[in-house]
């Protein structure tokens, strides 16, 4: 199952996602870095694909040839990492470094 990184709605991918494909739930573009399995915040250009060109707006539609729609379990693990970082930041605010 695939999920939209913008709204969390489930996406049924029947064919290749084109640059203009939008989420049926929120209307945002699906062919964007945040929906790609190579999206890796903190990596060089926030991308795990070393040959991909730089994309400035990670949430906008792009022409990247390396785009592969992220599986839902990959998205969930990325969300868990964000939650861990947020929890650690909150802890540090309370108790200092």
Phi and psi in radians as a Rosetta constraint file:
Dihedral C 1 N 2 CA 2 C 2 CIRCULARHARMONIC -1.909 0.35
Dihedral N 2 CA 2 C 2 N 3 CIRCULARHARMONIC 2.574 0.35
Dihedral C 2 N 3 CA 3 C 3 CIRCULARHARMONIC -2.290 0.35
Dihedral N 3 CA 3 C 3 N 4 CIRCULARHARMONIC 2.589 0.35
Dihedral C 3 N 4 CA 4 C 4 CIRCULARHARMONIC -1.313 0.35
Dihedral N 4 CA 4 C 4 N 5 CIRCULARHARMONIC 2.252 0.35
Dihedral C 4 N 5 CA 5 C 5 CIRCULARHARMONIC -1.237 0.35
Dihedral N 5 CA 5 C 5 N 6 CIRCULARHARMONIC -0.337 0.35
Dihedral C 5 N 6 CA 6 C 6 CIRCULARHARMONIC -1.400 0.35
Dihedral N 6 CA 6 C 6 N 7 CIRCULARHARMONIC -0.769 0.35
Dihedral C 6 N 7 CA 7 C 7 CIRCULARHARMONIC -2.127 0.35
Dihedral N 7 CA 7 C 7 N 8 CIRCULARHARMONIC -0.256 0.35
Dihedral C 7 N 8 CA 8 C 8 CIRCULARHARMONIC 1.498 0.35
Dihedral N 8 CA 8 C 8 N 9 CIRCULARHARMONIC 0.070 0.35
Dihedral C 8 N 9 CA 9 C 9 CIRCULARHARMONIC -1.267 0.35
Dihedral N 9 CA 9 C 9 N 10 CIRCULARHARMONIC 2.562 0.35
Dihedral C 9 N 10 CA 10 C 10 CIRCULARHARMONIC -1.335 0.35
Dihedral N 10 CA 10 C 10 N 11 CIRCULARHARMONIC 2.482 0.35
Dihedral C 10 N 11 CA 11 C 11 CIRCULARHARMONIC -2.115 0.35
Dihedral N 11 CA 11 C 11 N 12 CIRCULARHARMONIC 2.292 0.35
Dihedral C 11 N 12 CA 12 C 12 CIRCULARHARMONIC -1.710 0.35
Dihedral N 12 CA 12 C 12 N 13 CIRCULARHARMONIC 1.953 0.35
Dihedral C 12 N 13 CA 13 C 13 CIRCULARHARMONIC -1.695 0.35
Dihedral N 13 CA 13 C 13 N 14 CIRCULARHARMONIC 1.922 0.35
Dihedral C 13 N 14 CA 14 C 14 CIRCULARHARMONIC -1.680 0.35
Dihedral N 14 CA 14 C 14 N 15 CIRCULARHARMONIC -0.676 0.35
Dihedral C 14 N 15 CA 15 C 15 CIRCULARHARMONIC -2.317 0.35
Dihedral N 15 CA 15 C 15 N 16 CIRCULARHARMONIC -3.007 0.35
Dihedral C 15 N 16 CA 16 C 16 CIRCULARHARMONIC -1.124 0.35
Dihedral N 16 CA 16 C 16 N 17 CIRCULARHARMONIC 2.444 0.35
Dihedral C 16 N 17 CA 17 C 17 CIRCULARHARMONIC -1.405 0.35
Dihedral N 17 CA 17 C 17 N 18 CIRCULARHARMONIC 2.102 0.35
Dihedral C 17 N 18 CA 18 C 18 CIRCULARHARMONIC -1.558 0.35
Dihedral N 18 CA 18 C 18 N 19 CIRCULARHARMONIC 2.959 0.35
Dihedral C 18 N 19 CA 19 C 19 CIRCULARHARMONIC -1.033 0.35
Dihedral N 19 CA 19 C 19 N 20 CIRCULARHARMONIC -0.574 0.35
Dihedral C 19 N 20 CA 20 C 20 CIRCULARHARMONIC -1.597 0.35
Dihedral N 20 CA 20 C 20 N 21 CIRCULARHARMONIC 0.007 0.35
Dihedral C 20 N 21 CA 21 C 21 CIRCULARHARMONIC -1.150 0.35
Dihedral N 21 CA 21 C 21 N 22 CIRCULARHARMONIC 2.388 0.35
Dihedral C 21 N 22 CA 22 C 22 CIRCULARHARMONIC -2.158 0.35
Dihedral N 22 CA 22 C 22 N 23 CIRCULARHARMONIC 2.767 0.35
Dihedral C 22 N 23 CA 23 C 23 CIRCULARHARMONIC -1.252 0.35
Dihedral N 23 CA 23 C 23 N 24 CIRCULARHARMONIC 2.302 0.35
Dihedral C 23 N 24 CA 24 C 24 CIRCULARHARMONIC -1.201 0.35
Dihedral N 24 CA 24 C 24 N 25 CIRCULARHARMONIC -0.270 0.35
Dihedral C 24 N 25 CA 25 C 25 CIRCULARHARMONIC -1.611 0.35
Dihedral N 25 CA 25 C 25 N 26 CIRCULARHARMONIC -0.831 0.35
Dihedral C 25 N 26 CA 26 C 26 CIRCULARHARMONIC -1.981 0.35
Dihedral N 26 CA 26 C 26 N 27 CIRCULARHARMONIC -0.228 0.35
Dihedral C 26 N 27 CA 27 C 27 CIRCULARHARMONIC 1.404 0.35
Dihedral N 27 CA 27 C 27 N 28 CIRCULARHARMONIC 0.074 0.35
Dihedral C 27 N 28 CA 28 C 28 CIRCULARHARMONIC -1.478 0.35
Dihedral N 28 CA 28 C 28 N 29 CIRCULARHARMONIC 2.779 0.35
Dihedral C 28 N 29 CA 29 C 29 CIRCULARHARMONIC -1.175 0.35
Dihedral N 29 CA 29 C 29 N 30 CIRCULARHARMONIC 2.394 0.35
Dihedral C 29 N 30 CA 30 C 30 CIRCULARHARMONIC -1.528 0.35
Dihedral N 30 CA 30 C 30 N 31 CIRCULARHARMONIC -0.573 0.35
Dihedral C 30 N 31 CA 31 C 31 CIRCULARHARMONIC -1.454 0.35
Dihedral N 31 CA 31 C 31 N 32 CIRCULARHARMONIC 1.247 0.35
Dihedral C 31 N 32 CA 32 C 32 CIRCULARHARMONIC -2.378 0.35
Dihedral N 32 CA 32 C 32 N 33 CIRCULARHARMONIC 2.787 0.35
Dihedral C 32 N 33 CA 33 C 33 CIRCULARHARMONIC -0.976 0.35
Dihedral N 33 CA 33 C 33 N 34 CIRCULARHARMONIC -0.727 0.35
Dihedral C 33 N 34 CA 34 C 34 CIRCULARHARMONIC -1.140 0.35
Dihedral N 34 CA 34 C 34 N 35 CIRCULARHARMONIC -0.308 0.35
Dihedral C 34 N 35 CA 35 C 35 CIRCULARHARMONIC -1.701 0.35
Dihedral N 35 CA 35 C 35 N 36 CIRCULARHARMONIC 0.006 0.35
Dihedral C 35 N 36 CA 36 C 36 CIRCULARHARMONIC -1.608 0.35
Dihedral N 36 CA 36 C 36 N 37 CIRCULARHARMONIC 2.534 0.35
Dihedral C 36 N 37 CA 37 C 37 CIRCULARHARMONIC -1.199 0.35
Dihedral N 37 CA 37 C 37 N 38 CIRCULARHARMONIC -0.327 0.35
Dihedral C 37 N 38 CA 38 C 38 CIRCULARHARMONIC -1.519 0.35
Dihedral N 38 CA 38 C 38 N 39 CIRCULARHARMONIC -0.141 0.35
Dihedral C 38 N 39 CA 39 C 39 CIRCULARHARMONIC -1.111 0.35
Dihedral N 39 CA 39 C 39 N 40 CIRCULARHARMONIC 2.136 0.35
Dihedral C 39 N 40 CA 40 C 40 CIRCULARHARMONIC -2.509 0.35
Dihedral N 40 CA 40 C 40 N 41 CIRCULARHARMONIC 1.526 0.35
Dihedral C 40 N 41 CA 41 C 41 CIRCULARHARMONIC -0.964 0.35
Dihedral N 41 CA 41 C 41 N 42 CIRCULARHARMONIC 2.326 0.35
Dihedral C 41 N 42 CA 42 C 42 CIRCULARHARMONIC 1.742 0.35
Dihedral N 42 CA 42 C 42 N 43 CIRCULARHARMONIC -0.350 0.35
Dihedral C 42 N 43 CA 43 C 43 CIRCULARHARMONIC -1.369 0.35
Dihedral N 43 CA 43 C 43 N 44 CIRCULARHARMONIC 2.971 0.35
Dihedral C 43 N 44 CA 44 C 44 CIRCULARHARMONIC -1.023 0.35
Dihedral N 44 CA 44 C 44 N 45 CIRCULARHARMONIC 2.142 0.35
Dihedral C 44 N 45 CA 45 C 45 CIRCULARHARMONIC 1.032 0.35
Dihedral N 45 CA 45 C 45 N 46 CIRCULARHARMONIC 0.318 0.35
Dihedral C 45 N 46 CA 46 C 46 CIRCULARHARMONIC 1.015 0.35
Dihedral N 46 CA 46 C 46 N 47 CIRCULARHARMONIC 0.561 0.35
Dihedral C 46 N 47 CA 47 C 47 CIRCULARHARMONIC -2.397 0.35
Dihedral N 47 CA 47 C 47 N 48 CIRCULARHARMONIC 2.367 0.35
Dihedral C 47 N 48 CA 48 C 48 CIRCULARHARMONIC -1.502 0.35
Dihedral N 48 CA 48 C 48 N 49 CIRCULARHARMONIC -0.076 0.35
Dihedral C 48 N 49 CA 49 C 49 CIRCULARHARMONIC -1.670 0.35
Dihedral N 49 CA 49 C 49 N 50 CIRCULARHARMONIC 1.915 0.35
Dihedral C 49 N 50 CA 50 C 50 CIRCULARHARMONIC -1.151 0.35
Dihedral N 50 CA 50 C 50 N 51 CIRCULARHARMONIC -0.361 0.35
Dihedral C 50 N 51 CA 51 C 51 CIRCULARHARMONIC -1.638 0.35
Dihedral N 51 CA 51 C 51 N 52 CIRCULARHARMONIC -0.124 0.35
Dihedral C 51 N 52 CA 52 C 52 CIRCULARHARMONIC -1.220 0.35
Dihedral N 52 CA 52 C 52 N 53 CIRCULARHARMONIC 2.514 0.35
Dihedral C 52 N 53 CA 53 C 53 CIRCULARHARMONIC -1.359 0.35
Dihedral N 53 CA 53 C 53 N 54 CIRCULARHARMONIC 2.745 0.35
Dihedral C 53 N 54 CA 54 C 54 CIRCULARHARMONIC -1.158 0.35
Dihedral N 54 CA 54 C 54 N 55 CIRCULARHARMONIC 2.363 0.35
Dihedral C 54 N 55 CA 55 C 55 CIRCULARHARMONIC -2.132 0.35
Dihedral N 55 CA 55 C 55 N 56 CIRCULARHARMONIC 2.121 0.35
Dihedral C 55 N 56 CA 56 C 56 CIRCULARHARMONIC -1.296 0.35
Dihedral N 56 CA 56 C 56 N 57 CIRCULARHARMONIC -0.771 0.35
Dihedral C 56 N 57 CA 57 C 57 CIRCULARHARMONIC -1.780 0.35
Dihedral N 57 CA 57 C 57 N 58 CIRCULARHARMONIC 1.817 0.35
Dihedral C 57 N 58 CA 58 C 58 CIRCULARHARMONIC -1.233 0.35
Dihedral N 58 CA 58 C 58 N 59 CIRCULARHARMONIC -0.300 0.35
Dihedral C 58 N 59 CA 59 C 59 CIRCULARHARMONIC -1.706 0.35
Dihedral N 59 CA 59 C 59 N 60 CIRCULARHARMONIC -0.150 0.35
Dihedral C 59 N 60 CA 60 C 60 CIRCULARHARMONIC -1.580 0.35
Dihedral N 60 CA 60 C 60 N 61 CIRCULARHARMONIC 2.809 0.35
Dihedral C 60 N 61 CA 61 C 61 CIRCULARHARMONIC -1.120 0.35
Dihedral N 61 CA 61 C 61 N 62 CIRCULARHARMONIC 2.558 0.35
Dihedral C 61 N 62 CA 62 C 62 CIRCULARHARMONIC -2.512 0.35
Dihedral N 62 CA 62 C 62 N 63 CIRCULARHARMONIC 3.065 0.35
Dihedral C 62 N 63 CA 63 C 63 CIRCULARHARMONIC -1.842 0.35
Dihedral N 63 CA 63 C 63 N 64 CIRCULARHARMONIC 0.338 0.35
Dihedral C 63 N 64 CA 64 C 64 CIRCULARHARMONIC -1.050 0.35
Dihedral N 64 CA 64 C 64 N 65 CIRCULARHARMONIC 2.211 0.35
Dihedral C 64 N 65 CA 65 C 65 CIRCULARHARMONIC -1.368 0.35
Dihedral N 65 CA 65 C 65 N 66 CIRCULARHARMONIC -0.217 0.35
Dihedral C 65 N 66 CA 66 C 66 CIRCULARHARMONIC -1.647 0.35
Dihedral N 66 CA 66 C 66 N 67 CIRCULARHARMONIC 0.042 0.35
Dihedral C 66 N 67 CA 67 C 67 CIRCULARHARMONIC -1.052 0.35
Dihedral N 67 CA 67 C 67 N 68 CIRCULARHARMONIC 2.234 0.35
Dihedral C 67 N 68 CA 68 C 68 CIRCULARHARMONIC -2.355 0.35
Dihedral N 68 CA 68 C 68 N 69 CIRCULARHARMONIC 2.160 0.35
Dihedral C 68 N 69 CA 69 C 69 CIRCULARHARMONIC -1.081 0.35
Dihedral N 69 CA 69 C 69 N 70 CIRCULARHARMONIC 2.290 0.35
Dihedral C 69 N 70 CA 70 C 70 CIRCULARHARMONIC -1.199 0.35
Dihedral N 70 CA 70 C 70 N 71 CIRCULARHARMONIC 2.453 0.35
Dihedral C 70 N 71 CA 71 C 71 CIRCULARHARMONIC -1.334 0.35
Dihedral N 71 CA 71 C 71 N 72 CIRCULARHARMONIC 2.721 0.35
Dihedral C 71 N 72 CA 72 C 72 CIRCULARHARMONIC -1.097 0.35
Dihedral N 72 CA 72 C 72 N 73 CIRCULARHARMONIC -0.624 0.35
Dihedral C 72 N 73 CA 73 C 73 CIRCULARHARMONIC -1.178 0.35
Dihedral N 73 CA 73 C 73 N 74 CIRCULARHARMONIC -0.553 0.35
Dihedral C 73 N 74 CA 74 C 74 CIRCULARHARMONIC -1.160 0.35
Dihedral N 74 CA 74 C 74 N 75 CIRCULARHARMONIC -0.711 0.35
Dihedral C 74 N 75 CA 75 C 75 CIRCULARHARMONIC -1.135 0.35
Dihedral N 75 CA 75 C 75 N 76 CIRCULARHARMONIC -0.740 0.35
Dihedral C 75 N 76 CA 76 C 76 CIRCULARHARMONIC -1.120 0.35
Dihedral N 76 CA 76 C 76 N 77 CIRCULARHARMONIC -0.682 0.35
Dihedral C 76 N 77 CA 77 C 77 CIRCULARHARMONIC -1.178 0.35
Dihedral N 77 CA 77 C 77 N 78 CIRCULARHARMONIC -0.606 0.35
Dihedral C 77 N 78 CA 78 C 78 CIRCULARHARMONIC -1.162 0.35
Dihedral N 78 CA 78 C 78 N 79 CIRCULARHARMONIC -0.689 0.35
Dihedral C 78 N 79 CA 79 C 79 CIRCULARHARMONIC -1.114 0.35
Dihedral N 79 CA 79 C 79 N 80 CIRCULARHARMONIC -0.697 0.35
Dihedral C 79 N 80 CA 80 C 80 CIRCULARHARMONIC -1.104 0.35
Dihedral N 80 CA 80 C 80 N 81 CIRCULARHARMONIC -0.668 0.35
Dihedral C 80 N 81 CA 81 C 81 CIRCULARHARMONIC -1.120 0.35
Dihedral N 81 CA 81 C 81 N 82 CIRCULARHARMONIC -0.705 0.35
Dihedral C 81 N 82 CA 82 C 82 CIRCULARHARMONIC -1.115 0.35
Dihedral N 82 CA 82 C 82 N 83 CIRCULARHARMONIC -0.697 0.35
Dihedral C 82 N 83 CA 83 C 83 CIRCULARHARMONIC -1.140 0.35
Dihedral N 83 CA 83 C 83 N 84 CIRCULARHARMONIC -0.686 0.35
Dihedral C 83 N 84 CA 84 C 84 CIRCULARHARMONIC -1.092 0.35
Dihedral N 84 CA 84 C 84 N 85 CIRCULARHARMONIC -0.765 0.35
Dihedral C 84 N 85 CA 85 C 85 CIRCULARHARMONIC -1.121 0.35
Dihedral N 85 CA 85 C 85 N 86 CIRCULARHARMONIC -0.760 0.35
Dihedral C 85 N 86 CA 86 C 86 CIRCULARHARMONIC -1.087 0.35
Dihedral N 86 CA 86 C 86 N 87 CIRCULARHARMONIC -0.763 0.35
Dihedral C 86 N 87 CA 87 C 87 CIRCULARHARMONIC -1.093 0.35
Dihedral N 87 CA 87 C 87 N 88 CIRCULARHARMONIC -0.733 0.35
Dihedral C 87 N 88 CA 88 C 88 CIRCULARHARMONIC -1.136 0.35
Dihedral N 88 CA 88 C 88 N 89 CIRCULARHARMONIC -0.713 0.35
Dihedral C 88 N 89 CA 89 C 89 CIRCULARHARMONIC -1.098 0.35
Dihedral N 89 CA 89 C 89 N 90 CIRCULARHARMONIC -0.731 0.35
Dihedral C 89 N 90 CA 90 C 90 CIRCULARHARMONIC -1.140 0.35
Dihedral N 90 CA 90 C 90 N 91 CIRCULARHARMONIC -0.710 0.35
Dihedral C 90 N 91 CA 91 C 91 CIRCULARHARMONIC -1.064 0.35
Dihedral N 91 CA 91 C 91 N 92 CIRCULARHARMONIC -0.803 0.35
Dihedral C 91 N 92 CA 92 C 92 CIRCULARHARMONIC -1.096 0.35
Dihedral N 92 CA 92 C 92 N 93 CIRCULARHARMONIC -0.618 0.35
Dihedral C 92 N 93 CA 93 C 93 CIRCULARHARMONIC -1.121 0.35
Dihedral N 93 CA 93 C 93 N 94 CIRCULARHARMONIC -0.676 0.35
Dihedral C 93 N 94 CA 94 C 94 CIRCULARHARMONIC -1.285 0.35
Dihedral N 94 CA 94 C 94 N 95 CIRCULARHARMONIC -0.792 0.35
Dihedral C 94 N 95 CA 95 C 95 CIRCULARHARMONIC -1.949 0.35
Dihedral N 95 CA 95 C 95 N 96 CIRCULARHARMONIC -0.019 0.35
Dihedral C 95 N 96 CA 96 C 96 CIRCULARHARMONIC 1.383 0.35
Dihedral N 96 CA 96 C 96 N 97 CIRCULARHARMONIC 3.096 0.35
